[in-house]
Amino acid sequence: MSPLIPLGLAFAALGLWLALRLHRETRIRAATRAGYFDAVKPLFEGGEARLQPTGFPRMTGRRGGLAFDLQAVPDTLTFRKLPALWVMITLPEPLPMQATLDLMARPSGNEPFTRFAALRQSLPTPPGLPVEVAVRSDDATRIPPPDLIARHADLFQDPRVKELVLSPKGVRIVILAEEADRGRFLIFREAEMGRTPLSPNRLQPLLTRLAGLRDDILTLTKDPA
């Protein structure tokens, strides 16, 4: 028997083992991503999730009589320091507003989850907000008064809060949920994220904030008695 035959069999066995391991890890990764919002479902009445092309879910549910929408958006563009996972928390209940106001912390112009750069008017940063928060609108003459933003300025004290949007279609907060592990990304270019489901303790205060923000807007626009 040629000595090359056992060596070839060994390489074949190794190749099969690696293929099976890759298949198993791919299945685990897909299941983990698909369950990213599982831990926060109890916060909602009848939360429903549907899988997106990214492998992460999009979830809708009602809380306190209001409809909420959650989206997980992976951002693996190479110009970022590290790949990131953003979560968009939206309260898509119509509001009596005539313009959109968008506040973005440290905008790069390449965020995949926003139309911030498309809003044509750039506004001064209101007092009480960090200087790195930029503000844009599609009609600065019709945005809410500054005191409304001042009441919610503390939201941006959390460095992982990226964006706050107020619009006729509703209100939204975007947070940085996770960044890829620096060591594994730099060495292996591995950018896997979402291994740990979104925590209810992280999400619940933001849901409460959005509901309170909506109430404030309705109060401001209510006709006087």
Residue pairs with C-beta under 8 A, 6 or more apart in sequence:
29 55
29 192
30 55
32 194
32 195
33 54
33 55
33 56
33 57
33 194
34 49
34 51
34 55
34 56
34 57
35 57
35 197
36 56
36 57
36 72
36 194
36 197
36 198
37 47
37 49
37 57
37 59
37 70
37 72
37 197
37 198
38 197
39 197
39 198
39 199
39 200
40 47
40 59
40 70
40 197
40 198
40 199
40 200
40 203
41 47
41 49
41 59
41 61
42 200
43 61
43 63
43 200
43 203
43 204
43 207
44 59
44 61
44 62
44 63
44 68
45 61
45 62
45 63
46 61
46 62
47 59
47 60
47 61
48 59
48 60
48 61
49 57
49 58
49 59
50 57
50 58
50 59
51 57
51 58
52 58
52 71
52 72
54 72
54 73
54 74
56 71
56 72
56 73
56 74
56 85
56 194
57 72
58 69
58 70
58 71
58 72
59 69
59 70
60 67
60 68
60 69
60 70
61 67
61 68
62 68
63 207
63 211
64 211
66 91
66 93
66 211
66 214
67 91
67 92
67 93
68 89
68 90
68 91
68 92
68 207
68 210
69 88
69 89
69 90
69 91
69 92
70 87
70 88
70 89
70 90
70 198
70 203
71 87
71 88
71 90
71 113
72 85
72 86
72 87
72 177
72 194
72 198
73 85
73 86
73 87
73 88
73 112
73 113
74 83
74 84
74 85
74 86
74 193
74 194
75 83
75 84
75 85
75 86
75 111
75 112
75 113
76 83
76 191
77 83
77 110
77 112
79 108
79 110
82 179
82 180
82 182
82 185
83 179
83 180
83 185
83 191
83 193
84 176
84 178
84 179
84 180
84 193
85 176
85 177
85 178
85 179
85 193
85 194
86 111
86 112
86 113
86 162
86 174
86 175
86 176
86 177
87 174
87 175
87 177
87 198
88 113
88 172
88 173
88 174
89 172
89 173
89 174
89 175
89 203
89 206
89 207
89 210
90 170
90 171
90 172
90 210
91 170
91 171
91 172
91 210
91 211
91 214
92 169
92 170
93 170
93 214
94 168
94 169
94 170
95 166
95 167
95 168
95 169
95 170
95 171
95 214
95 217
95 218
95 221
96 168
96 217
96 218
96 221
97 142
97 144
97 166
97 167
97 168
97 217
97 221
98 139
98 142
98 168
99 137
99 138
99 139
99 140
99 141
99 142
99 143
99 167
99 168
100 119
100 137
100 138
100 139
100 165
100 166
100 167
100 168
101 135
101 137
101 143
101 144
101 149
101 165
101 166
101 167
102 114
102 115
102 116
102 119
102 135
102 136
102 137
102 163
102 164
102 165
102 166
103 129
103 133
103 134
103 135
103 149
103 156
103 163
103 164
103 165
104 111
104 114
104 116
104 133
104 134
104 135
104 136
104 162
104 163
105 130
105 132
105 133
105 134
105 156
105 159
105 161
105 162
105 163
106 132
106 162
107 116
107 117
107 134
109 117
111 162
111 163
113 163
113 174
114 163
114 165
114 174
116 134
116 136
116 163
117 136
119 136
119 137
119 138
120 136
120 138
121 136
121 137
121 138
121 139
121 140
122 134
122 135
122 136
123 135
123 136
123 137
123 140
123 143
124 135
125 131
125 133
125 134
125 135
126 135
126 146
126 149
126 150
126 153
127 146
127 150
128 149
128 150
128 153
129 149
129 153
129 156
130 156
130 157
133 156
137 143
143 166
144 166
144 217
144 220
145 220
148 216
148 217
148 220
151 216
152 164
152 209
152 212
152 213
152 216
155 161
155 164
155 173
155 209
156 164
158 175
160 175
160 176
160 177
161 173
161 174
161 175
162 174
162 175
162 176
163 172
163 173
163 174
164 171
164 172
164 173
164 174
165 171
165 172
165 173
165 174
166 213
166 217
170 214
171 210
171 213
171 214
171 217
172 210
173 206
173 209
173 210
175 202
175 206
177 198
177 202
178 193
178 194
178 196
179 193
180 190
180 191
180 192
180 193
181 190
184 190
184 192
185 191
